[in-house]
Amino acid sequence: MPSNKKEKAIFALITVIITVHAYVFYSLYVINGNTLMNLTGASSVLKAINKLGGVYMIGHYLPIWSVVLVEFCFAYLAEMFIGQPFSFKMACKNFNIKKTDPVQFETAVICATVAIMVPVMSFIAAFLYYPYYAGFNILTLLANWLKLICFNFPFAYFSQLFFIQPFVRMVFKFLYKKVK
């Protein structure tokens, strides 16, 4: 797929734009939606977030758009400097790129990316969403990190493998078919 640094950066950009929005929705609506509605007595998650004054992040309540922006920045940097390079190396350790079917190799890269990015982004999220109002405790941070890994891994695996990456590859092929 992407063959040079510019293409890799664009591929990562498309992936992260879709993934961050999916994860913010998943985190707020699927995982925490009932808690937010019960906490505020609101009839919808969005109304609950508005009643709270935003989403709790970094010790403050922030608007959803700023949550998406902060997560996007961290996810893009992690994808560019950790996810892409190491997932490709992991896939190459287990498969010969010249002898392996391209679909199998791409699947290996996707799985390796999930295996790398879920712990990395879950750790970042554990810091960003840590309940600082209760004081800081390293054991609480680690417990939150492990909880986030458990919540995020199944979602990441299936969404990346079956929805996000096929869509990103289709968009990428469309963009570069027109350019070349």
GROMACS elastic network, one bead per residue, 0.5 to 0.9 nm:
[ bonds ]
;  ai    aj funct       b0    kb
    1     7     6  0.84766   500
    1     8     6  0.85868   500
    1    11     6  0.87493   500
    1   169     6  0.77134   500
    1   172     6  0.81603   500
    1   173     6  0.80010   500
    2     5     6  0.79502   500
    2     6     6  0.82999   500
    2     8     6  0.51635   500
    2     9     6  0.86660   500
    2    10     6  0.85392   500
    2    11     6  0.68846   500
    2   172     6  0.84674   500
    3     6     6  0.83954   500
    3     7     6  0.63079   500
    3     8     6  0.68970   500
    4     7     6  0.53693   500
    4     8     6  0.61238   500
    4     9     6  0.86275   500
    5     8     6  0.50111   500
    5     9     6  0.60596   500
    5    10     6  0.86206   500
    6     9     6  0.51110   500
    6    10     6  0.62725   500
    6    11     6  0.85850   500
    7    10     6  0.50846   500
    7    11     6  0.59903   500
    7    12     6  0.84698   500
    7   172     6  0.88512   500
    7   176     6  0.89416   500
    8    11     6  0.50137   500
    8    12     6  0.60339   500
    8    13     6  0.84394   500
    8    80     6  0.79661   500
    8    84     6  0.82285   500
    9    12     6  0.51149   500
    9    13     6  0.60446   500
    9    14     6  0.87246   500
    9    76     6  0.89109   500
    9    80     6  0.69591   500
   10    14     6  0.62272   500
   10    15     6  0.85281   500
   10   172     6  0.83096   500
   11    14     6  0.53404   500
   11    15     6  0.62063   500
   11    16     6  0.86181   500
   11   168     6  0.74144   500
   11   169     6  0.81099   500
   11   172     6  0.67036   500
   12    15     6  0.50209   500
   12    16     6  0.59348   500
   12    17     6  0.84463   500
   12    76     6  0.68040   500
   12    79     6  0.65737   500
   12    80     6  0.67262   500
   12    84     6  0.80526   500
   13    16     6  0.52283   500
   13    17     6  0.60563   500
   13    18     6  0.86893   500
   13    76     6  0.67001   500
   13    79     6  0.89524   500
   14    17     6  0.52973   500
   14    18     6  0.64563   500
   14    19     6  0.85682   500
   14   168     6  0.64658   500
   14   171     6  0.83949   500
   14   172     6  0.81918   500
   15    18     6  0.54879   500
   15    19     6  0.59620   500
   15    20     6  0.84998   500
   15    76     6  0.87831   500
   15   164     6  0.72445   500
   15   165     6  0.72044   500
   15   168     6  0.61219   500
   16    20     6  0.57163   500
   16    21     6  0.83160   500
   16    72     6  0.66222   500
   16    75     6  0.64599   500
   16    76     6  0.60054   500
   16    79     6  0.78689   500
   17    20     6  0.56685   500
   17    21     6  0.65301   500
   17    22     6  0.87957   500
   17    72     6  0.69481   500
   17    76     6  0.85835   500
   18    21     6  0.55112   500
   18    22     6  0.62463   500
   18    23     6  0.87643   500
   18   164     6  0.71640   500
   18   168     6  0.84545   500
   19    22     6  0.50209   500
   19    23     6  0.60810   500
   19    24     6  0.85740   500
   19    72     6  0.88009   500
   19    75     6  0.88447   500
   19   156     6  0.87935   500
   19   159     6  0.88155   500
   19   160     6  0.82439   500
   19   164     6  0.72312   500
   20    23     6  0.50990   500
   20    24     6  0.60642   500
   20    25     6  0.84926   500
   20    68     6  0.66361   500
   20    69     6  0.88358   500
   20    71     6  0.66450   500
   20    72     6  0.59978   500
   20    75     6  0.75058   500
   21    24     6  0.52346   500
   21    25     6  0.61875   500
   21    26     6  0.84928   500
   21    68     6  0.68095   500
   21    72     6  0.86288   500
   22    25     6  0.52439   500
   22    26     6  0.60001   500
   22    27     6  0.85306   500
   22   159     6  0.89067   500
   23    27     6  0.57973   500
   23    28     6  0.82948   500
   23   152     6  0.83990   500
   23   155     6  0.87220   500
   23   156     6  0.86025   500
   24    27     6  0.51655   500
   24    28     6  0.59683   500
   24    29     6  0.81552   500
   24    64     6  0.85177   500
   24    67     6  0.80326   500
   24    68     6  0.68865   500
   24    71     6  0.85833   500
   25    28     6  0.53396   500
   25    29     6  0.55890   500
   25    30     6  0.72943   500
   26    29     6  0.55382   500
   26    31     6  0.64482   500
   26    32     6  0.84852   500
   26   152     6  0.89609   500
   26   155     6  0.84858   500
   27    30     6  0.58970   500
   27    31     6  0.50950   500
   27    32     6  0.61139   500
   27    33     6  0.80030   500
   27   151     6  0.89308   500
   27   152     6  0.87042   500
   28    31     6  0.61696   500
   28    32     6  0.50684   500
   28    33     6  0.55433   500
   28    36     6  0.83293   500
   28    45     6  0.75507   500
   28    46     6  0.89819   500
   28    49     6  0.89145   500
   28    55     6  0.86146   500
   29    32     6  0.58083   500
   29    34     6  0.77555   500
   29    36     6  0.88540   500
   29    45     6  0.63943   500
   29    46     6  0.86307   500
   30    33     6  0.57006   500
   30    34     6  0.80440   500
   31    34     6  0.77847   500
   31    35     6  0.83960   500
   31   151     6  0.79990   500
   32    35     6  0.53134   500
   32    36     6  0.61308   500
   32    37     6  0.86869   500
   32    45     6  0.86813   500
   33    36     6  0.52418   500
   33    37     6  0.62251   500
   33    38     6  0.85830   500
   33    44     6  0.80509   500
   33    45     6  0.54752   500
   33    46     6  0.88811   500
   33    48     6  0.85556   500
   34    37     6  0.51179   500
   34    38     6  0.59574   500
   34    39     6  0.83678   500
   34    44     6  0.87925   500
   34    45     6  0.75932   500
   35    38     6  0.51320   500
   35    39     6  0.59341   500
   35    40     6  0.86121   500
   36    39     6  0.51036   500
   36    40     6  0.62768   500
   36    41     6  0.81754   500
   36    42     6  0.80242   500
   36    44     6  0.87471   500
   36    45     6  0.64875   500
   36    48     6  0.57980   500
   36    49     6  0.71555   500
   36    52     6  0.87435   500
   37    40     6  0.53665   500
   37    41     6  0.53753   500
   37    43     6  0.64522   500
   37    44     6  0.63378   500
   37    45     6  0.58595   500
   37    46     6  0.88782   500
   37    47     6  0.80666   500
   37    48     6  0.54138   500
   37    49     6  0.84294   500
   38    41     6  0.51416   500
   38    42     6  0.71545   500
   38    43     6  0.88766   500
   38    48     6  0.85711   500
   39    42     6  0.80709   500
   39    48     6  0.79501   500
   40    43     6  0.89113   500
   40    47     6  0.87531   500
   40    48     6  0.57347   500
   40    49     6  0.85835   500
   40    51     6  0.69018   500
   40    52     6  0.74422   500
   41    44     6  0.89122   500
   41    48     6  0.73697   500
   42    45     6  0.72208   500
   42    46     6  0.85495   500
   42    47     6  0.58140   500
   42    48     6  0.50887   500
   42    49     6  0.88641   500
   42    51     6  0.78302   500
   43    46     6  0.87137   500
   43    47     6  0.68445   500
   43    48     6  0.74771   500
   44    47     6  0.52614   500
   44    48     6  0.62270   500
   44    49     6  0.87396   500
   45    49     6  0.61801   500
   45    50     6  0.85826   500
   46    49     6  0.50983   500
   46    50     6  0.61812   500
   46    51     6  0.85672   500
   47    50     6  0.50280   500
   47    51     6  0.60604   500
   47    52     6  0.86357   500
   48    51     6  0.50146   500
   48    52     6  0.62674   500
   48    53     6  0.86513   500
   48    54     6  0.86418   500
   49    52     6  0.51495   500
   49    53     6  0.62557   500
   49    54     6  0.50844   500
   49    55     6  0.62358   500
   49    63     6  0.85791   500
   49    64     6  0.85265   500
   50    54     6  0.56071   500
   50    55     6  0.85172   500
   50    63     6  0.84328   500
   51    54     6  0.75653   500
   52    55     6  0.73981   500
   52    56     6  0.85699   500
   52    61     6  0.74286   500
   53    56     6  0.87199   500
   53    61     6  0.59227   500
   53    62     6  0.70924   500
   53    63     6  0.73299   500
   54    57     6  0.89776   500
   54    60     6  0.85885   500
   54    64     6  0.64074   500
   55    60     6  0.78786   500
   55    62     6  0.51589   500
   55    63     6  0.61867   500
   55    64     6  0.63431   500
   55    67     6  0.73288   500
   56    59     6  0.64970   500
   56    60     6  0.54544   500
   56    62     6  0.62960   500
   56    63     6  0.89594   500
   56    67     6  0.89318   500
   56   128     6  0.86457   500
   56   129     6  0.64735   500
   56   130     6  0.87558   500
   56   131     6  0.84185   500
   57    60     6  0.54546   500
   57    61     6  0.61032   500
   57    62     6  0.65956   500
   57    67     6  0.74197   500
   57   125     6  0.89366   500
   57   127     6  0.87634   500
   57   128     6  0.53631   500
   57   130     6  0.74703   500
   57   131     6  0.85516   500
   58    61     6  0.81803   500
   58    62     6  0.88787   500
   58   127     6  0.74873   500
   58   129     6  0.60596   500
   58   130     6  0.70897   500
   58   131     6  0.83578   500
   58   132     6  0.75601   500
   59   128     6  0.80501   500
   59   129     6  0.75977   500
   59   130     6  0.75489   500
   59   131     6  0.69030   500
   59   132     6  0.55714   500
   59   133     6  0.67955   500
   62    65     6  0.82118   500
   62    66     6  0.63757   500
   62    67     6  0.66849   500
   63    66     6  0.55158   500
   63    67     6  0.65880   500
   63    68     6  0.89590   500
   64    67     6  0.50037   500
   64    68     6  0.62521   500
   64    69     6  0.86197   500
   65    68     6  0.51267   500
   65    69     6  0.61979   500
   65    70     6  0.87389   500
   66    70     6  0.60813   500
   66    71     6  0.84721   500
   67    70     6  0.52585   500
   67    71     6  0.61307   500
   67    72     6  0.83769   500
   68    71     6  0.52318   500
   68    72     6  0.58648   500
   68    73     6  0.86424   500
   69    73     6  0.62819   500
   69    74     6  0.88113   500
   70    73     6  0.53300   500
   70    74     6  0.64946   500
   70    75     6  0.86313   500
   71    74     6  0.52345   500
   71    75     6  0.59038   500
   71    76     6  0.84040   500
   71   121     6  0.86905   500
   71   124     6  0.88140   500
   71   125     6  0.81657   500
   72    75     6  0.50848   500
   72    76     6  0.58947   500
   72    77     6  0.84887   500
   73    76     6  0.53331   500
   73    77     6  0.62722   500
   73    78     6  0.85725   500
   74    77     6  0.53412   500
   74    78     6  0.60686   500
   74    79     6  0.84975   500
   74   121     6  0.77949   500
   74   124     6  0.78517   500
   75    78     6  0.50670   500
   75    79     6  0.59027   500
   75    80     6  0.84841   500
   75   117     6  0.84150   500
   75   121     6  0.68402   500
   76    79     6  0.50840   500
   76    80     6  0.60789   500
   76    81     6  0.85459   500
   77    80     6  0.52129   500
   77    81     6  0.60185   500
   77    82     6  0.78857   500
   78    81     6  0.54210   500
   78    82     6  0.52109   500
   78    83     6  0.61255   500
   78    84     6  0.85808   500
   78   117     6  0.74169   500
   78   120     6  0.75919   500
   78   121     6  0.77791   500
   79    82     6  0.55631   500
   79    84     6  0.56827   500
   79    85     6  0.84184   500
   79   113     6  0.84317   500
   79   117     6  0.72906   500
   80    83     6  0.62687   500
   80    84     6  0.57676   500
   80    85     6  0.74071   500
   81    84     6  0.68305   500
   81    85     6  0.66848   500
   81    86     6  0.84406   500
   82    85     6  0.59513   500
   82    86     6  0.59135   500
   82    87     6  0.80414   500
   82   113     6  0.89344   500
   82   116     6  0.77415   500
   82   117     6  0.78790   500
   82   120     6  0.88330   500
   83    86     6  0.56802   500
   83    87     6  0.57464   500
   83    88     6  0.83734   500
   83   112     6  0.82729   500
   83   113     6  0.54351   500
   83   114     6  0.82045   500
   83   116     6  0.61209   500
   83   117     6  0.59239   500
   84    87     6  0.54764   500
   84    88     6  0.62360   500
   84    89     6  0.87191   500
   84   109     6  0.85161   500
   84   113     6  0.68718   500
   85    88     6  0.55148   500
   85    89     6  0.64091   500
   85    90     6  0.88219   500
   86    89     6  0.50127   500
   86    90     6  0.60679   500
   86    91     6  0.85737   500
   86   112     6  0.80336   500
   86   113     6  0.77671   500
   86   116     6  0.79055   500
   87    90     6  0.50229   500
   87    91     6  0.61507   500
   87    92     6  0.85494   500
   87   108     6  0.83105   500
   87   109     6  0.55268   500
   87   110     6  0.75748   500
   87   111     6  0.80665   500
   87   114     6  0.84813   500
   87   115     6  0.83444   500
   87   116     6  0.71789   500
   88    91     6  0.51362   500
   88    92     6  0.61268   500
   88    93     6  0.86709   500
   88   108     6  0.84688   500
   88   109     6  0.56786   500
   88   110     6  0.89189   500
   88   112     6  0.76487   500
   88   113     6  0.81011   500
   89    92     6  0.50263   500
   89    93     6  0.62143   500
   89    94     6  0.89140   500
   89   109     6  0.86153   500
   90    93     6  0.51839   500
   90    94     6  0.67450   500
   90    95     6  0.87527   500
   90   108     6  0.83352   500
   90   109     6  0.75602   500
   90   112     6  0.65318   500
   90   113     6  0.89926   500
   91    94     6  0.54070   500
   91    95     6  0.59223   500
   91    96     6  0.84563   500
   91    97     6  0.84442   500
   91   105     6  0.69557   500
   91   106     6  0.85250   500
   91   107     6  0.89694   500
   91   108     6  0.55043   500
   91   109     6  0.54433   500
   91   110     6  0.89578   500
   91   111     6  0.87420   500
   91   112     6  0.67833   500
   92    95     6  0.50875   500
   92    96     6  0.60508   500
   92    97     6  0.64522   500
   92   105     6  0.83773   500
   92   108     6  0.88412   500
   92   109     6  0.86044   500
   93    96     6  0.76426   500
   94   108     6  0.85748   500
   95    98     6  0.87057   500
   95    99     6  0.79182   500
   95   100     6  0.64098   500
   95   104     6  0.88746   500
   95   105     6  0.69717   500
   95   108     6  0.82501   500
   96    99     6  0.53695   500
   96   100     6  0.57293   500
   96   105     6  0.84309   500
   97   100     6  0.54444   500
   97   101     6  0.79999   500
   97   102     6  0.77431   500
   97   105     6  0.67859   500
   98   101     6  0.81902   500
   98   102     6  0.87266   500
   99   102     6  0.88523   500
  100   103     6  0.83583   500
  100   104     6  0.67027   500
  100   105     6  0.62626   500
  101   104     6  0.53249   500
  101   105     6  0.62972   500
  101   106     6  0.87264   500
  102   105     6  0.50228   500
  102   106     6  0.60128   500
  102   107     6  0.84235   500
  103   106     6  0.51444   500
  103   107     6  0.60720   500
  103   108     6  0.85888   500
  104   107     6  0.50263   500
  104   108     6  0.61985   500
  104   109     6  0.87153   500
  105   109     6  0.62733   500
  105   110     6  0.86625   500
  106   109     6  0.50167   500
  106   110     6  0.61593   500
  106   111     6  0.86024   500
  107   110     6  0.50550   500
  107   111     6  0.61240   500
  107   112     6  0.84998   500
  107   161     6  0.70758   500
  108   111     6  0.51528   500
  108   112     6  0.60592   500
  108   113     6  0.84907   500
  109   112     6  0.50760   500
  109   113     6  0.60177   500
  109   114     6  0.86084   500
  110   113     6  0.50430   500
  110   114     6  0.62446   500
  110   115     6  0.86150   500
  110   157     6  0.82901   500
  110   160     6  0.70362   500
  110   161     6  0.64761   500
  110   165     6  0.76635   500
  111   114     6  0.51412   500
  111   115     6  0.61627   500
  111   116     6  0.86985   500
  111   157     6  0.69007   500
  111   160     6  0.84010   500
  111   161     6  0.74387   500
  112   116     6  0.62299   500
  112   117     6  0.85165   500
  113   116     6  0.51519   500
  113   117     6  0.57999   500
  113   118     6  0.82218   500
  114   117     6  0.51854   500
  114   118     6  0.56776   500
  114   119     6  0.85647   500
  114   153     6  0.74522   500
  114   156     6  0.64005   500
  114   157     6  0.61573   500
  114   160     6  0.77186   500
  115   118     6  0.60263   500
  115   119     6  0.72115   500
  115   153     6  0.79882   500
  115   157     6  0.84268   500
  116   119     6  0.61349   500
  116   120     6  0.65211   500
  116   121     6  0.88295   500
  117   120     6  0.50290   500
  117   121     6  0.57823   500
  117   122     6  0.80424   500
  118   121     6  0.54087   500
  118   122     6  0.57282   500
  118   123     6  0.83589   500
  118   148     6  0.86136   500
  118   149     6  0.62874   500
  118   152     6  0.66703   500
  118   153     6  0.61346   500
  118   156     6  0.72938   500
  119   122     6  0.50560   500
  119   123     6  0.60140   500
  119   124     6  0.86426   500
  119   145     6  0.78791   500
  119   146     6  0.83601   500
  119   148     6  0.84111   500
  119   149     6  0.60091   500
  119   152     6  0.89236   500
  119   153     6  0.84593   500
  120   123     6  0.52713   500
  120   124     6  0.64297   500
  120   125     6  0.87132   500
  121   125     6  0.59986   500
  121   126     6  0.84302   500
  121   149     6  0.88394   500
  122   126     6  0.59827   500
  122   127     6  0.87010   500
  122   144     6  0.86533   500
  122   145     6  0.57941   500
  122   146     6  0.79669   500
  122   147     6  0.87331   500
  122   148     6  0.55780   500
  122   149     6  0.58545   500
  122   152     6  0.76502   500
  123   127     6  0.65470   500
  123   128     6  0.87463   500
  123   141     6  0.84904   500
  123   142     6  0.82589   500
  123   144     6  0.84388   500
  123   145     6  0.53410   500
  123   146     6  0.84035   500
  123   148     6  0.80510   500
  123   149     6  0.83551   500
  124   127     6  0.52730   500
  124   128     6  0.62249   500
  124   129     6  0.86619   500
  124   145     6  0.84605   500
  125   129     6  0.57907   500
  125   130     6  0.78799   500
  125   144     6  0.89713   500
  125   145     6  0.77311   500
  125   148     6  0.80213   500
  126   129     6  0.55160   500
  126   130     6  0.55817   500
  126   141     6  0.61963   500
  126   142     6  0.79093   500
  126   143     6  0.88976   500
  126   144     6  0.57963   500
  126   145     6  0.52270   500
  126   146     6  0.89324   500
  126   148     6  0.74111   500
  127   130     6  0.52008   500
  127   131     6  0.88983   500
  127   141     6  0.71095   500
  127   144     6  0.89320   500
  127   145     6  0.84762   500
  128   131     6  0.89127   500
  129   132     6  0.83092   500
  130   133     6  0.86803   500
  130   136     6  0.82222   500
  130   140     6  0.84955   500
  130   141     6  0.69332   500
  130   144     6  0.78461   500
  131   134     6  0.58834   500
  131   135     6  0.73873   500
  131   136     6  0.78408   500
  132   135     6  0.51724   500
  132   136     6  0.60212   500
  133   136     6  0.83345   500
  134   137     6  0.89545   500
  136   139     6  0.89818   500
  136   140     6  0.77186   500
  136   141     6  0.79135   500
  137   140     6  0.53050   500
  137   141     6  0.64087   500
  137   142     6  0.88437   500
  138   142     6  0.62018   500
  138   143     6  0.85686   500
  139   142     6  0.50679   500
  139   143     6  0.60475   500
  139   144     6  0.84842   500
  140   143     6  0.50201   500
  140   144     6  0.60335   500
  140   145     6  0.84513   500
  141   144     6  0.51243   500
  141   145     6  0.60932   500
  141   146     6  0.87290   500
  142   146     6  0.62192   500
  142   147     6  0.85340   500
  143   146     6  0.52351   500
  143   147     6  0.61333   500
  143   148     6  0.85969   500
  144   147     6  0.50122   500
  144   148     6  0.60957   500
  144   149     6  0.86148   500
  145   148     6  0.51461   500
  145   149     6  0.62629   500
  145   150     6  0.87339   500
  146   149     6  0.50353   500
  146   150     6  0.62570   500
  146   151     6  0.87005   500
  147   150     6  0.51392   500
  147   151     6  0.62821   500
  147   152     6  0.85585   500
  148   151     6  0.50518   500
  148   152     6  0.58064   500
  148   153     6  0.82182   500
  149   152     6  0.51425   500
  149   153     6  0.56377   500
  149   154     6  0.88413   500
  150   153     6  0.57782   500
  150   154     6  0.74500   500
  151   154     6  0.68176   500
  151   155     6  0.72699   500
  152   155     6  0.53098   500
  152   156     6  0.58228   500
  152   157     6  0.84297   500
  153   156     6  0.50605   500
  153   157     6  0.59460   500
  153   158     6  0.86098   500
  154   157     6  0.51944   500
  154   158     6  0.62532   500
  154   159     6  0.83299   500
  155   158     6  0.55690   500
  155   159     6  0.57924   500
  155   160     6  0.81326   500
  156   159     6  0.53005   500
  156   160     6  0.56615   500
  156   161     6  0.80566   500
  157   160     6  0.55328   500
  157   161     6  0.59328   500
  157   162     6  0.83559   500
  158   161     6  0.52113   500
  158   162     6  0.57693   500
  158   163     6  0.75586   500
  158   164     6  0.89945   500
  159   162     6  0.55574   500
  159   163     6  0.51521   500
  159   164     6  0.58314   500
  159   165     6  0.80651   500
  160   163     6  0.57378   500
  160   165     6  0.52481   500
  160   166     6  0.79411   500
  161   164     6  0.68809   500
  161   165     6  0.60809   500
  161   166     6  0.73187   500
  162   165     6  0.69835   500
  162   166     6  0.65543   500
  162   167     6  0.87856   500
  163   166     6  0.56852   500
  163   167     6  0.61571   500
  163   168     6  0.86259   500
  164   167     6  0.52288   500
  164   168     6  0.60327   500
  164   169     6  0.85741   500
  165   169     6  0.59441   500
  165   170     6  0.84073   500
  166   169     6  0.51607   500
  166   170     6  0.61650   500
  166   171     6  0.87034   500
  167   170     6  0.50616   500
  167   171     6  0.62154   500
  167   172     6  0.85042   500
  168   171     6  0.51082   500
  168   172     6  0.59581   500
  168   173     6  0.85008   500
  169   173     6  0.60067   500
  169   174     6  0.84464   500
  170   173     6  0.52055   500
  170   174     6  0.61628   500
  170   175     6  0.86815   500
  171   174     6  0.50210   500
  171   175     6  0.61362   500
  171   176     6  0.86265   500
  172   175     6  0.51378   500
  172   176     6  0.61523   500
  172   177     6  0.83390   500
  173   176     6  0.52743   500
  173   177     6  0.57574   500
  173   178     6  0.85419   500
  174   177     6  0.52130   500
  174   178     6  0.64371   500
  174   179     6  0.88401   500
  175   178     6  0.55092   500
  175   179     6  0.64532   500
  175   180     6  0.89195   500
  176   180     6  0.59483   500
  177   180     6  0.55921   500
